[in-house]
Structure formats: structure tokens, C-alpha cells
Amino acid sequence: MAKLSDETKKAIEKADLSPLATASKSGLPNVIPIKFVIIENDEELWLVDNFMDKSRHNLENNPVAALNILLPDDNIAYQIKGTSTIETDGEDYQRMRDQVLSVKPDAPAKALIKLHVKEVYDCWPGPNIGKRLEQ
């Protein structure tokens, strides 16, 4: 399992929207923008299901996902690959929900998607594009 570096975590915190890629059980891809990406620890990101439909269905049937962190003004792009679990109740779900509602009171915060980080790649054009970042 990969760990998120301090540099990667700073980029995640700065990114406004992060595309999340999922695929159906048969391999049909889907990409959506995610607003709330919470760094739980060096090996786990929390994504908030506010309006997921196809992506949620995909993750229920195929837990593999990739998150793109893109900061074009800083020449930074990362791809974070991992497996996910979904929670709709419990302590972690409630903690996520409280955090989201404190920022956006009208957010549905329907589910907590835990992305367990397996691999991190540099995606910015240049000599390191596609390079797996070992943390």
C-alpha cells in the first residue's frame, strides 16, 4: 500500500475539484468531479457521495477507483489509485457528515467512500509523467 507524501497531501488540500474515475463490473468507465476529498491519514482518503449515481453503483460492484488531483497553475497532477469501501452509517460516516455540513449545510452527504491508496503517480507532462511515486 502506498502512502501519501506531504507534497501530495498539500495538492489534495488545494485542489478545488478532483475527477474520480470508476468502472462498471463490465468495464464501462465513468468520471465525475468530487468536491469533498478529506485526508484521513497517509493511506486513506475520504470522498463524499453527494450526488453519485453511476459512480456509486460502479463502486458497489467494482471497488477499484482512481482520483486525479490537478493544479495546472502549479504544474502539478497526480493520479491516486486504490480500492474503496462505502459507509452509510457509523462513527466515521457521522464524522464525515458533520465536517461536510459545517462547510456546506445543504449538502446531502449520503455516503462516505473510503479510498484505500494503493498507488500514486505523477501525471504532469514532462520527464516524470507516469512515474510511480514511492512513499
N, C-alpha and C positions, 0 to 999 in steps of 0.2 A: 504494500500500500504506500502510495506517495504521500508526502507531506507538503503542505502549502508553505512556501517561503514567505518571509516578511514582505518582500517586494511584490509577490503575487497577491498577498492579502491587502496591501495598500491599494493595488489596482482594483481589486474587487470592491473595496470600500468607496473608491472614487467613481466607479462606473455607474452611469445613470440607468441604463437598460442593458441586460445581458441576454443574448439569444440562447435558448435551450433547445437542443435537438434530441428528439426521441424517435423511435421507430416502432411500428406495429409488430405484432408477432410474425407477420408475413414479410416484414422488412420495409413497409411503406413509410418514408420519412415524414416528419413534421417538425417545424421550427416555430417557436413563439418567443416574444420578448418577456423577460422576467424583471420586475421592478425590485422586489424584495429578495436580496441574497444576503443571508446572515452567516457570518463565520462563527460556527460553533466551536471549532478547535482546528488544529493543523491538518486533520484528516477528514473533516466533515463540514459540509455546507448545508444550510437550511434554506430551502426555496419555498416560497409561499404560493399555494394554489388559491388564487383569487378568481380567475376566470378560465381555468383549464377545462378543456373538454376532451379533444382528441389526445392531447399530451397525457392527461391523467389516465385515460383509457390505455394508452400505449404503455405507460409505466406500470399499470396494474398487470399487464400481460407480458411485458418485456422491460425489466428494471434498468437496463443499460441506458445511459444518457451522456450527453456532452454539453458543457456550458462554455460559451465564448465570452471572454472579457476583452472589450475593445475600448482603447483610449487613443484615438487617432492623433489628437493634439500632442500626446506624449510619446508617440511611436511605440505603443505597447499593445500587444494582443496575445492572449493566452487561450489555450483550449484545455479544459479540465474534463477528463473522462472519469466515469465512475458508475457505480450501481446505486440504486435508490430503494428506499423504503417509504411507505406512506403511512402517516398517522392522522387520525381524525379525532382523537381524544387523548387524555393522559397529561402528565405534567409537562413534557416537552411541548406538546401541541398548545397547551394553555399559555406557556411562557412565550412561544412564538406569537400567538394570537394577541396577547397583551402588548407585546412590543410593536406589532404592526398597527394595532388600533390606537396606540399612543401617537403615532405619526399620521395615520390616515383613518380616522374614526369610522368612515363609511365603507372600509374595505371588507369584503366577505370573509377573507382568511379561512377558507373552507377546509384546507388540509395543510399539513406540514410534510414537505418532501425532503427527506434526508438524503443528500448526495454524498456517498462514501467515496472519497477521492482515491482513484487507482493510478491515474497518470496525469501529468501536466506537461503541455508542450508550448514552445514558443511559436507564435503564429504571425509575427510581424515580418514583412518582406525584408530579406537580407540574408546574410550568411548563416544565421541560426534558425531560419524558418524550418519548422518541422522537427526541430531538435527536442528530444525529451529532456525535461528539466528534472534532474535528480535532487530531491530534497531529503 
